[in-house]
Amino acid sequence: MRVLVVENEPDLGAFLKKGMENEGHSTEWLDDGDAALRYAAENQPDLIVLDLGLPDRDGIEILADLQAQGSDSALLVLTGRSDLHARVECLDMGADDCLLKPFSFLEFTARCRALLRRRAQLADQVLRAGDLELHRINHLVKCGGREIALTTKEFALLEYLMLRRGESVSRSELLVNVWKLEAETGTNIVDVYINYVRRKLDSAEAGRGKLVETVRGIGYRVGLAPADSASAKTRETVRRTLASALPAVHVGPPLAANPC
């Protein structure tokens, strides 16, 4: 799952980011409200953790702007304000939960898991491509019914590709969204991890490494499931049949009138 932490306290922000990454989530940490709004609009994270005490803009304003731009991310508000009215206002404005500072990290992660579980009930909990299954909440991958053990980063890489199933995804995009590196970073880490994932999908007689395809000159793609491919072929067959049944249509200069 993708998580955005909006927190201006450096120590707390870095701690929450590291903690959520250890929980297996791809996490971005920002300390600026406007930057957070832009990131949320462009990336649609599954969960936003928003501190109300931001220095540039009040967190209540950020919350209102998130709702105005149609964000459907689960939202956990962090606040040092003991005022009950402020917390009730946040919930009424669309926040899913509020947590009063200081808080236990165990409680924080438990609340995050609860929010992500609720969101997953409305989204795709299990991503599929053929007989490859990726369970987003339990961080479980199965191939042909066999469980495949992936590291946190391998899982995040496969999850991103499966969310874009059937699309070609560039190495630069994977660097930015999975590793949080600059797009032009000179590294072959994407190719290395693609090979790790392929080998594991090929392991235990699963033989599904080829599901992660190389798109020459672009990057990688998780292919369509067989059912999807069959549907696409069926649609093409129907299209061709209909096209052949239509009368020929002249395109070009007007035909000469028949003198008869």
N, C-alpha and C positions, 0 to 999 in steps of 0.2 A: 504494500500500500504506500501511497505518496503522502507525506506529511509536511506541512509548512508551520514552522515555529516563528512567531513574531514576538520578539522579546529584546528589550534594549539593554538589559543587564548582561554584560559580556560573559561572566562566569556562569550564570544561570542558563543563558541561551546556548552556550557551548555544551553545557552539561545535558540539557534536554535533547539537543541534537544527537549527541553521542549515545545517550540512553535509548532514544527511539531507533537509531541505527542498529544498536545491539539487539533490539526487539525484532529486527528484520525488516524495518521500513526505510524506504528511500526518503531522506529528510533534508529539507532546506531550512536554513536559519537566516532570518533577516531582522534588522533592528530599526527599520524605517517603514512607517505606515504606508506611504505612497508606493514604495517599491513592493511592499507586500500585496497591495491591490493589483499592481501590474502582473506580478507573478501569479496570483490566484486566477486572474482573467486568462492568462496565457496557458497555464498548466493544469488548472482544475484539480487541485490536490484532493485526496479523499478526506483529509482531516486538517483543519487549521487550529493551531493553538495560539490564541491572541491575548497578549498582555494589555490591560486597559491603560496602564501608566506609561504610554509612549511619550517621548519628549517633543516630537514634532507635531503630532496630532492626537487628540483624545481618542482612546480606544473605542468609545461609544460612536464617534464619527466614522471610524474605520468599519465598525460593525454595520452601521447604516449603509455605507457605500458598498459593502460586500452584498448586502441584500438587494440594493438597487441595481447592481450589475448582474443579478441573477445567479449568484453562487449557490451551488447545491452541496458544497462541502460540509461535512460535519464540523461543528464549531465548539471548541472548549475555551472558555474565557478564564484567564488568570487575573486575579485582582488582589491588591492589598487593602482595598476599601472595605471596611467592616460594615458599611452602611447597607442594610438589607434592601433599601429602595433601589440602589444602584444595581444590585445583583438581579433583582426582580425585573428591572428595566431591560437588562441584557437578555434575559430569557424571553421577555415579551417581544423583543426586537429580532428574535430568531436564533439566539445562541442555544445550543443543545444542552450545555452544562456549564456550571461555574465552579471554580476551585479557588478557595481563599488562601493567600500567602500568609505565612510559610506553610508548605505542604510536604507530605511524605512522597518520595519518588514512587514508592510502591502503590500509593493511592492514585497518583498521577497516571501511571501506566495502566492501572486497572480501569480507570475512567476512559482512557484512550481506547483500550481494547473493547470496552462496552459500546462506545460510539462507533467504532469501526465495524463491530458485529452488526449493529443496527443498519449501518449504511450498506453493508454487504447483502443484507436481506433485500435491498432495493436494487442492487447492482449484480454483476456477474461474480458469484462466489467461486465458481469453477470455470476456468478457461480451458477450451478443448481445441485440439487440432488432430484429427484422426483419432487414434487411441491414446494420444498424449493428453494427460489431464494435469492442470496446475490449480491447486486449491489455495486461494489467496489468503484466507484467514488462518488456516492451519500450517501454512508454509510446507505443503506436501506436493510432491510431483509423482505421478504414476505413468508408466508406459506399458500398455497391454496388460494392465492390472498389477504390474510389478512396481513397487515403490523404489524411487530413485533418490538417493541422498545428494542434495546440492548444498553448497555453501551459501551464505547470505547474499553475496554478490552474484554468484551464478544464478540463484533464484531470481534476483532483481532483474538481471539481464534477460532471462527467459520470459519473465512476466511482461517486461516491456515489449518484447518482440511479439508475444501472444496477444497483447492488447491491440497491437497493430497487425494482427493476422492477415496475411494476404498482401500486405504493403511492403515495399522496399524501404528499409531504414538505414540511413547512412551511418558510417562510423562516427562522424562528428556529432550526430544527434544522440548516439548512444553514450559518447563521452560526456555530453552535457547533462543528459537526463538520468543516467545510471551511475556515472562516476563523479558528477558535479565538477568536471574539469572544463577548461576552455576548449572550444570547438577545434582550435588549431594546435592543441597540445601535440607535440611530436612523440607519440608513444604507440606501441603495437598492442597495448593491453586489451583492446577489444578483441583482436584476432586471437590472442592467447586464451581469453576466457571463452570465446566461441568454441575453440578446440576442446577446452575442458568440458563444456556442456555437451558437445557432440559425443565425446568419448563416454560420458556417463549415460547418455541416452542409448548408446550402442552397447553398454555393459549389460550384464545379467541376461543376455540373449534378448534384450529389448529391441535392438536393431533399428532404432528410430532416429539416429543421428542425422540422417539426410533430411529430416523434417526442417532442420535449420539450414536453409539454402544460402549459397553465396550468390549475390547479384553483382556480376562483373562491373567494375567501375563505380559502384554505388555503395554496397555494404551487404546487408543480410536481410533475410525474410523467413518467417515461419510460414510454410505453405498452407494452402487451404486444406480443410478436412476433406476426405474422399467424398462425403455426401455433398459438400459445397461444390467440389469439382464436377461431380456428376450432375448437379443442378445446373451449373454453368454450361456444361455440354448439352444438356437437354434444352436449355433456353436458346443456345446457338442453333441446334437442329431445327427447333420450331421456327426461329427467325428465317433460316434459309428456306424452309418449306413454304412459309408464307410469301417470301420474296419471289420464289419461282412460280407461285400461283398467281401473282399479280400480272396484269397486262403490261406489255412493254410501253414505256413512256418516252417519246422523242424529246431529246434535249439538243438544241442547236438552232440554226436558222429555220424559218418557217418552211414547211414543205411546199413544193410547187403544187398549184391547184390542178386537180385532175381535169384535163380538157374534155373528157367525156362527161 
